C-alpha cells in the first residue's frame, strides 16, 4: 500500500464509522482553504472521513469546495429545499466529527431499530427450518415432494447416468 495514509482506503477503515446521516439530507458540502491554519480541522476531517461519509450514505452528494472561502464551514441541503450552515472555524477533526454526529446523524437507537427491521425482513425465496416454507415443493409450480411422489426416472441422476437398473414394476 502506497501513498499518504493508505489505511484510509481500506475496507475496514471505511466500515468503521458512525457517520450514518439522516434520510432527509441530500447534499453535504465542505468549504475550506488548506492554506490557513484555522481550516486544518476541516481539512483533516475531509481527508479521513469523507470516504466513510460517501460509503455509508450513497444517496447523499458529498462535495468539497477548496480555496474559495476565508473561513471554513459546512453546508447541508435538505430534501425540502432548505439548507443549514455549520461554522467549523478553528475546530479539530474530532470536534467537527462529533458535531456532525450530534446534529446530522442517526442515533444509536435508530440504527438498532434499522438493523432489527432488516434482520426480521424475510425473503419469500427462502425455505427450510425457521422459514415460512419448509420445502421447495410447497411453492406453486414446483415438482411435488419426492418424499410423497417419486420423481420420474429421467429426473433421477443414478438412472440418467446409467448406474442403476431400471425396475419400473417397483413404482407402478
Order of alpha helices (4+ residues) and beta strands (2+ residues): alpha-beta-alpha-beta-beta-beta-alpha-alpha-alpha
